[in-house]
């Protein structure tokens, strides 16, 4: 496959009033329409139709593309629509967005070789804030045989499973092939897209290696150490970790460690207290076993 460079796209955009429709992508509207606006990043924005729509919904949008002509056209549309968008000219394979800065990242119909695509997806994931969403839509491989339009090179087409597998550090909420209708010169035709929606976990998962429990010297009381160095005392009362900066997963892991430690201590104490009476019971005559058993229970309570 021969990759189109920026000047190729510039010439293509110059050859049409609008290369794509002015309407926002229907899947973007469906997935994002009900969200509270924040900061959004549109990677491969083209003429900016989706970036302008997001701005109209109240989002603060950064739109990136490597075609200067497309970005100029998008800026003109934004001005006519009365919205502000930050337009950035950059090659997405080299672009590095600020980390954990965006509540939403959208990648719509960006078709590149798999290695380049994976690199961009990694950057998109890093750009998300905890709790942020990544929406990816592109021509599905199924479209090659059964649908209308789109690239004809199989290696750049999407499948939901392949895209989902490339999303490191994100939780996939939706991954499926979606069918929709497109208007052509010959009428309405079917097209197949891959749609993947992923979310960045709101908190980093706790690590067993960084959550430990230490016996503090008082029976059934332990100090839990969190990954950021917090010390929380856990005993028979409810733990105070939430007020000291520890997350619920860290508290849970600490509680499990504490319970395991308490169980181990209790088991050792029980074995020590019952080992001698049990030896007496085994050596006593059969007719005296009841009395020996009573002595064993009394010893275990002492």
C-alpha positions as CSV (number, residue, x, y, z in Angstrom):
1,X,0.0,0.0,0.0
2,X,1.3,3.5,-0.9
3,X,0.7,5.9,1.9
4,X,-0.8,9.3,1.0
5,X,1.3,12.2,2.3
6,X,0.1,15.6,3.5
7,X,0.5,17.3,0.0
8,X,-1.5,14.4,-1.5
9,X,-4.4,15.1,0.9
10,X,-4.0,18.9,0.3
11,X,-4.6,18.3,-3.4
12,X,-7.5,16.0,-2.8
13,X,-9.2,18.5,-0.5
14,X,-8.6,21.4,-3.0
15,X,-10.5,19.4,-5.6
16,X,-13.9,19.5,-3.8
17,X,-16.0,22.0,-2.0
18,X,-16.4,19.5,0.8
19,X,-14.7,16.2,0.5
20,X,-16.9,14.7,3.2
21,X,-20.4,15.6,4.4
22,X,-20.8,18.5,6.7
23,X,-22.9,16.4,9.1
24,X,-21.2,14.9,12.2
25,X,-20.7,11.1,12.2
26,X,-23.8,9.4,13.4
27,X,-22.0,7.0,15.8
28,X,-20.2,10.0,17.4
29,X,-23.6,11.7,18.0
30,X,-25.0,8.5,19.4
31,X,-22.1,7.7,21.8
32,X,-21.2,11.3,22.9
33,X,-24.4,13.2,22.6
34,X,-25.5,12.6,26.2
35,X,-22.1,13.2,27.9
36,X,-21.2,16.2,30.0
37,X,-18.7,18.2,27.9
38,X,-15.1,18.6,28.8
39,X,-11.9,18.5,26.7
40,X,-11.9,16.6,23.5
41,X,-9.2,15.5,21.0
42,X,-10.1,14.7,17.4
43,X,-7.3,12.8,15.8
44,X,-7.4,12.9,12.0
45,X,-10.1,15.6,12.0
46,X,-10.1,16.2,8.2
47,X,-12.3,19.1,7.4
48,X,-13.4,19.3,11.0
49,X,-17.1,18.4,10.8
50,X,-16.9,16.3,14.0
51,X,-14.7,18.8,15.8
52,X,-17.2,21.6,15.0
53,X,-20.1,19.5,16.2
54,X,-18.3,18.7,19.5
55,X,-17.6,22.4,20.0
56,X,-21.3,23.2,19.4
57,X,-22.1,20.7,22.3
58,X,-19.9,22.7,24.6
59,X,-16.6,20.7,24.3
60,X,-13.2,22.4,24.3
61,X,-11.8,20.7,21.2
62,X,-8.3,20.2,19.8
63,X,-8.5,18.9,16.2
64,X,-5.4,17.5,14.6
65,X,-4.7,16.7,10.9
66,X,-1.7,16.8,8.6
67,X,-3.5,18.5,5.7
68,X,-3.2,22.3,6.0
69,X,-6.0,22.7,3.4
70,X,-8.4,20.6,5.4
71,X,-7.6,22.5,8.6
72,X,-8.2,25.9,6.9
73,X,-11.5,24.6,5.7
74,X,-12.4,23.4,9.2
75,X,-11.5,26.7,10.7
76,X,-13.8,28.5,8.2
77,X,-16.6,26.2,9.1
78,X,-16.0,26.8,12.8
79,X,-16.1,30.5,12.3
80,X,-19.3,30.4,10.4
81,X,-20.8,28.2,13.2
82,X,-19.7,30.6,15.9
83,X,-17.5,28.1,17.8
84,X,-13.8,28.0,18.8
85,X,-11.6,25.0,18.0
86,X,-7.9,24.6,18.4
87,X,-6.5,23.4,15.1
88,X,-3.2,21.6,15.0
89,X,-1.3,20.7,11.9
90,X,0.7,17.5,12.6
91,X,1.5,14.0,11.3
92,X,-0.3,11.7,13.7
93,X,2.5,9.2,13.6
94,X,4.7,11.8,15.1
95,X,2.2,13.8,17.2
96,X,2.4,13.6,21.0
97,X,-0.7,15.0,22.7
98,X,-0.4,16.1,26.4
99,X,-0.8,13.2,28.8
100,X,-4.0,12.8,30.8
101,X,-5.4,16.0,29.4
102,X,-8.6,14.9,27.6
103,X,-12.0,13.6,28.7
104,X,-12.7,12.3,25.1
105,X,-10.6,11.2,22.2
106,X,-12.1,10.4,18.9
107,X,-10.5,8.6,16.0
108,X,-12.8,8.3,13.0
109,X,-11.9,6.7,9.7
110,X,-8.2,6.9,10.2
111,X,-6.8,4.0,8.1
112,X,-3.1,3.3,8.5
113,X,-0.8,0.2,8.5
114,X,-1.2,-1.7,11.8
115,X,2.1,-0.6,13.4
116,X,1.3,3.1,12.8
117,X,-2.2,2.6,14.0
118,X,-1.1,0.9,17.2
119,X,1.3,3.8,18.0
120,X,-1.5,6.3,17.6
121,X,-3.8,4.3,19.8
122,X,-1.2,4.2,22.5
123,X,-0.9,8.0,22.3
124,X,-4.7,8.3,22.4
125,X,-4.8,6.2,25.6
126,X,-2.1,8.2,27.3
127,X,-3.9,11.4,26.4
128,X,-7.1,10.4,28.3
129,X,-7.8,11.4,31.8
130,X,-8.9,8.7,34.2
131,X,-12.5,8.0,33.4
132,X,-12.1,9.4,29.9
133,X,-13.4,7.7,26.7
134,X,-11.9,6.7,23.4
135,X,-14.2,6.3,20.5
136,X,-12.9,4.6,17.3
137,X,-14.9,4.1,14.1
138,X,-13.5,2.9,10.8
139,X,-14.3,0.8,7.8
140,X,-14.7,-2.8,8.8
141,X,-13.0,-5.6,6.9
142,X,-16.4,-7.0,6.1
143,X,-17.1,-3.8,4.1
144,X,-14.5,-5.0,1.5
145,X,-16.8,-7.8,0.2
146,X,-20.3,-6.7,1.4
147,X,-20.3,-2.9,1.7
148,X,-19.9,0.3,-0.2
149,X,-16.8,2.5,-0.3
150,X,-13.8,2.6,2.0
151,X,-10.2,1.5,1.4
152,X,-9.7,-1.6,-0.7
153,X,-6.5,-2.6,1.1
154,X,-7.3,-5.3,3.7
155,X,-4.4,-4.5,6.0
156,X,-5.7,-1.0,6.8
157,X,-9.3,-2.0,7.5
158,X,-10.6,-2.6,11.0
159,X,-12.1,-5.5,12.9
160,X,-13.5,-4.8,16.4
161,X,-11.4,-7.6,17.9
162,X,-8.2,-6.3,16.4
163,X,-8.8,-2.7,17.5
164,X,-9.8,-3.8,21.0
165,X,-6.7,-6.0,21.3
166,X,-4.5,-2.9,20.6
167,X,-6.0,-0.8,23.4
168,X,-3.5,-1.2,26.3
169,X,-4.6,0.2,29.7
170,X,-8.2,0.7,28.7
171,X,-11.4,-1.1,29.4
172,X,-13.4,-1.9,26.3
173,X,-17.1,-1.1,26.7
174,X,-18.2,-1.8,23.2
175,X,-16.6,-3.5,20.2
176,X,-18.8,-4.5,17.3
177,X,-19.4,-4.3,13.5
178,X,-22.2,-1.9,12.7
179,X,-24.2,-1.6,9.5
180,X,-25.5,1.7,8.2
181,X,-26.8,3.3,5.1
182,X,-24.9,5.6,2.8
183,X,-26.2,7.8,0.0
184,X,-24.4,7.1,-3.4
185,X,-24.9,8.4,-6.9
186,X,-26.9,5.2,-7.6
187,X,-29.0,5.4,-4.5
188,X,-28.8,4.1,-0.9
189,X,-26.2,1.4,-0.2
190,X,-25.1,-0.6,2.9
191,X,-21.7,0.0,4.6
192,X,-20.0,-1.8,7.5
193,X,-18.0,-0.1,10.1
194,X,-16.1,-1.3,13.2
195,X,-17.0,0.6,16.3
196,X,-15.0,0.4,19.5
197,X,-15.6,2.4,22.7
198,X,-13.1,2.2,25.5
199,X,-12.8,3.8,28.9
200,X,-9.7,4.6,30.9
201,X,-10.0,3.2,34.5
202,X,-10.9,5.9,36.9
203,X,-8.2,4.7,39.4
204,X,-5.0,2.8,38.9
205,X,-5.4,-0.8,40.1
206,X,-3.8,-1.5,43.4
207,X,-0.7,-3.8,43.4
208,X,-0.3,-6.6,45.9
209,X,3.4,-5.8,45.9
210,X,2.7,-2.4,47.3
211,X,0.0,-3.1,49.8
212,X,1.3,-4.9,52.9
213,X,0.1,-5.6,56.5
214,X,2.3,-5.4,59.5
215,X,1.5,-6.5,63.1
216,X,1.8,-3.4,65.3
217,X,2.2,-5.3,68.6
218,X,-1.3,-5.1,69.8
219,X,-3.4,-8.3,69.4
220,X,-5.5,-8.3,66.3
221,X,-4.3,-4.9,65.2
222,X,-2.2,-4.3,62.1
223,X,-0.8,-1.4,60.1
224,X,-1.6,-1.4,56.4
225,X,1.0,0.4,54.1
226,X,-0.4,1.7,50.8
227,X,1.6,2.3,47.6
228,X,2.0,6.0,48.4
229,X,3.4,5.3,51.9
230,X,0.1,5.8,53.9
231,X,-0.1,4.0,57.2
232,X,-3.6,2.9,58.3
233,X,-4.3,1.0,61.5
234,X,-6.8,-1.8,61.0
235,X,-8.3,-3.6,64.1
236,X,-11.8,-4.7,65.0
237,X,-13.1,-1.2,64.3
238,X,-13.8,0.0,60.7
239,X,-10.6,1.0,58.9
240,X,-9.9,4.7,58.5
241,X,-8.2,4.4,55.1
242,X,-10.7,6.3,53.0
243,X,-9.9,9.4,55.1
244,X,-6.2,9.0,54.6
245,X,-5.9,8.9,50.9
246,X,-6.3,5.2,50.2
247,X,-8.6,3.9,47.5
248,X,-11.2,1.1,48.0
249,X,-9.1,-1.5,46.2
250,X,-6.1,-0.7,48.4
251,X,-8.3,-1.0,51.5
252,X,-9.7,-4.3,50.2
253,X,-6.3,-5.8,49.6
254,X,-5.0,-4.5,52.9
255,X,-8.0,-6.0,54.7
256,X,-7.4,-9.4,52.9
257,X,-3.8,-9.3,54.0
258,X,-4.8,-8.4,57.5
259,X,-7.4,-11.2,57.7
260,X,-4.8,-13.7,56.4
261,X,-2.3,-12.6,59.0
262,X,-4.9,-12.8,61.8
263,X,-6.0,-16.2,60.7
264,X,-2.4,-17.4,60.7
265,X,-1.7,-16.1,64.2
266,X,-5.0,-17.5,65.5
267,X,-4.2,-20.9,64.0
268,X,-0.8,-21.0,65.6
269,X,-2.2,-20.1,69.0
270,X,-4.9,-22.7,68.7
271,X,-2.5,-25.4,67.7
272,X,-0.2,-24.6,70.6
273,X,-3.0,-24.5,73.2
274,X,-4.6,-27.8,72.1
275,X,-1.6,-29.9,71.2
276,X,-0.9,-31.1,74.8
277,X,-4.5,-31.9,75.8
278,X,-5.0,-33.9,72.7
279,X,-1.9,-35.9,73.5
280,X,-3.4,-36.8,76.9
281,X,-6.7,-37.7,75.3
282,X,-5.1,-40.1,72.9
283,X,-3.1,-41.8,75.7
284,X,-6.1,-42.2,78.1
285,X,-8.1,-45.4,78.4
286,X,-11.3,-45.5,76.2
287,X,-13.6,-45.4,79.3
288,X,-12.0,-42.0,80.3
289,X,-12.2,-40.3,76.9
290,X,-15.2,-38.1,77.9
291,X,-13.4,-36.6,80.9
292,X,-10.2,-36.1,78.8
293,X,-12.2,-34.3,76.2
294,X,-13.7,-32.0,78.8
295,X,-10.2,-31.2,80.0
296,X,-9.1,-30.5,76.5
297,X,-12.0,-28.0,75.9
298,X,-11.2,-26.3,79.2
299,X,-7.5,-26.0,78.3
300,X,-8.4,-24.5,74.9
301,X,-10.5,-21.8,76.5
302,X,-7.8,-20.8,79.0
